[in-house]
Amino acid sequence: MTRRAVLAAALLCSGCTVVHQQAQPTTPSSRPAGDGGQLLYTVGRLTFEAPAGWAASGDARHVLLESGARDARIDAEVVTRGSGDKLYPDDATCLQAADAVLARGAAKYTAVRRHSTTFAGRKAVVQEADQGPWHGWAWAVCDRGEQYRIFFTGRSPLRDEALRAMRRLPASAALTAGPGA
């Protein structure tokens, strides 16, 4: 397993007892974004922009994108039980659980910073950390009891393309209205 995969997995999944959906070796659906160099991806009800040239795999519940230089990566998923049921009765409980998962993994990294934020227009938590030459941001946001985990990992210092992608990720993220909205 590569260092960036270890960083990403530990940032988001450390200590977690939930069964995660695995990104399949298929191409997830996407559509052009407002910027010609970007595509819009959807995971559950979460949409976000990413560079059109990045390799993509996944499905409707888990999308993995990797830069052509293999020095940056975006991983977004809806966290579910094996049956696909919602994990949490409300968003406050969901966000507390996400914060606890991030806290359990924090000891494995250096320069760890975790705080409340917003993501896709909702209350969220973000953790930023280093592991060797890799730097990562892990966001968790909840919507109607569903937990979304999104991470960006890149080799430091980030190239311009990777830096733009990292900044665009939270800026473009939105939760769409779905059934029961």
Secondary structure as a PSIPRED ss2 file (coil, helix, strand):
# PSIPRED VFORMAT (PSIPRED V4.0)

   1 M C   1.000  0.000  0.000
   2 T C   1.000  0.000  0.000
   3 R H   0.000  1.000  0.000
   4 R H   0.000  1.000  0.000
   5 A H   0.000  1.000  0.000
   6 V H   0.000  1.000  0.000
   7 L H   0.000  1.000  0.000
   8 A H   0.000  1.000  0.000
   9 A H   0.000  1.000  0.000
  10 A H   0.000  1.000  0.000
  11 L H   0.000  1.000  0.000
  12 L H   0.000  1.000  0.000
  13 C H   0.000  1.000  0.000
  14 S C   1.000  0.000  0.000
  15 G C   1.000  0.000  0.000
  16 C C   1.000  0.000  0.000
  17 T C   1.000  0.000  0.000
  18 V C   1.000  0.000  0.000
  19 V C   1.000  0.000  0.000
  20 H C   1.000  0.000  0.000
  21 Q C   1.000  0.000  0.000
  22 Q C   1.000  0.000  0.000
  23 A C   1.000  0.000  0.000
  24 Q C   1.000  0.000  0.000
  25 P C   1.000  0.000  0.000
  26 T C   1.000  0.000  0.000
  27 T C   1.000  0.000  0.000
  28 P C   1.000  0.000  0.000
  29 S C   1.000  0.000  0.000
  30 S E   0.000  0.000  1.000
  31 R E   0.000  0.000  1.000
  32 P E   0.000  0.000  1.000
  33 A C   1.000  0.000  0.000
  34 G C   1.000  0.000  0.000
  35 D C   1.000  0.000  0.000
  36 G C   1.000  0.000  0.000
  37 G C   1.000  0.000  0.000
  38 Q E   0.000  0.000  1.000
  39 L E   0.000  0.000  1.000
  40 L E   0.000  0.000  1.000
  41 Y E   0.000  0.000  1.000
  42 T E   0.000  0.000  1.000
  43 V E   0.000  0.000  1.000
  44 G C   1.000  0.000  0.000
  45 R C   1.000  0.000  0.000
  46 L E   0.000  0.000  1.000
  47 T E   0.000  0.000  1.000
  48 F E   0.000  0.000  1.000
  49 E E   0.000  0.000  1.000
  50 A E   0.000  0.000  1.000
  51 P E   0.000  0.000  1.000
  52 A C   1.000  0.000  0.000
  53 G C   1.000  0.000  0.000
  54 W C   1.000  0.000  0.000
  55 A E   0.000  0.000  1.000
  56 A E   0.000  0.000  1.000
  57 S E   0.000  0.000  1.000
  58 G E   0.000  0.000  1.000
  59 D C   1.000  0.000  0.000
  60 A C   1.000  0.000  0.000
  61 R C   1.000  0.000  0.000
  62 H E   0.000  0.000  1.000
  63 V E   0.000  0.000  1.000
  64 L E   0.000  0.000  1.000
  65 L E   0.000  0.000  1.000
  66 E E   0.000  0.000  1.000
  67 S C   1.000  0.000  0.000
  68 G C   1.000  0.000  0.000
  69 A C   1.000  0.000  0.000
  70 R C   1.000  0.000  0.000
  71 D C   1.000  0.000  0.000
  72 A E   0.000  0.000  1.000
  73 R E   0.000  0.000  1.000
  74 I E   0.000  0.000  1.000
  75 D E   0.000  0.000  1.000
  76 A E   0.000  0.000  1.000
  77 E E   0.000  0.000  1.000
  78 V E   0.000  0.000  1.000
  79 V E   0.000  0.000  1.000
  80 T C   1.000  0.000  0.000
  81 R C   1.000  0.000  0.000
  82 G C   1.000  0.000  0.000
  83 S C   1.000  0.000  0.000
  84 G C   1.000  0.000  0.000
  85 D C   1.000  0.000  0.000
  86 K C   1.000  0.000  0.000
  87 L C   1.000  0.000  0.000
  88 Y C   1.000  0.000  0.000
  89 P C   1.000  0.000  0.000
  90 D C   1.000  0.000  0.000
  91 D H   0.000  1.000  0.000
  92 A H   0.000  1.000  0.000
  93 T H   0.000  1.000  0.000
  94 C H   0.000  1.000  0.000
  95 L H   0.000  1.000  0.000
  96 Q H   0.000  1.000  0.000
  97 A H   0.000  1.000  0.000
  98 A H   0.000  1.000  0.000
  99 D H   0.000  1.000  0.000
 100 A H   0.000  1.000  0.000
 101 V H   0.000  1.000  0.000
 102 L H   0.000  1.000  0.000
 103 A H   0.000  1.000  0.000
 104 R H   0.000  1.000  0.000
 105 G H   0.000  1.000  0.000
 106 A H   0.000  1.000  0.000
 107 A H   0.000  1.000  0.000
 108 K H   0.000  1.000  0.000
 109 Y C   1.000  0.000  0.000
 110 T E   0.000  0.000  1.000
 111 A E   0.000  0.000  1.000
 112 V E   0.000  0.000  1.000
 113 R E   0.000  0.000  1.000
 114 R E   0.000  0.000  1.000
 115 H E   0.000  0.000  1.000
 116 S E   0.000  0.000  1.000
 117 T E   0.000  0.000  1.000
 118 T E   0.000  0.000  1.000
 119 F E   0.000  0.000  1.000
 120 A C   1.000  0.000  0.000
 121 G C   1.000  0.000  0.000
 122 R E   0.000  0.000  1.000
 123 K E   0.000  0.000  1.000
 124 A E   0.000  0.000  1.000
 125 V E   0.000  0.000  1.000
 126 V E   0.000  0.000  1.000
 127 Q E   0.000  0.000  1.000
 128 E E   0.000  0.000  1.000
 129 A E   0.000  0.000  1.000
 130 D E   0.000  0.000  1.000
 131 Q E   0.000  0.000  1.000
 132 G C   1.000  0.000  0.000
 133 P C   1.000  0.000  0.000
 134 W E   0.000  0.000  1.000
 135 H E   0.000  0.000  1.000
 136 G E   0.000  0.000  1.000
 137 W E   0.000  0.000  1.000
 138 A E   0.000  0.000  1.000
 139 W E   0.000  0.000  1.000
 140 A E   0.000  0.000  1.000
 141 V E   0.000  0.000  1.000
 142 C E   0.000  0.000  1.000
 143 D E   0.000  0.000  1.000
 144 R C   1.000  0.000  0.000
 145 G C   1.000  0.000  0.000
 146 E E   0.000  0.000  1.000
 147 Q E   0.000  0.000  1.000
 148 Y E   0.000  0.000  1.000
 149 R E   0.000  0.000  1.000
 150 I E   0.000  0.000  1.000
 151 F E   0.000  0.000  1.000
 152 F E   0.000  0.000  1.000
 153 T E   0.000  0.000  1.000
 154 G E   0.000  0.000  1.000
 155 R E   0.000  0.000  1.000
 156 S C   1.000  0.000  0.000
 157 P C   1.000  0.000  0.000
 158 L C   1.000  0.000  0.000
 159 R C   1.000  0.000  0.000
 160 D H   0.000  1.000  0.000
 161 E H   0.000  1.000  0.000
 162 A H   0.000  1.000  0.000
 163 L H   0.000  1.000  0.000
 164 R H   0.000  1.000  0.000
 165 A H   0.000  1.000  0.000
 166 M H   0.000  1.000  0.000
 167 R H   0.000  1.000  0.000
 168 R H   0.000  1.000  0.000
 169 L H   0.000  1.000  0.000
 170 P H   0.000  1.000  0.000
 171 A H   0.000  1.000  0.000
 172 S H   0.000  1.000  0.000
 173 A C   1.000  0.000  0.000
 174 A E   0.000  0.000  1.000
 175 L E   0.000  0.000  1.000
 176 T C   1.000  0.000  0.000
 177 A C   1.000  0.000  0.000
 178 G C   1.000  0.000  0.000
 179 P C   1.000  0.000  0.000
 180 G C   1.000  0.000  0.000
 181 A C   1.000  0.000  0.000
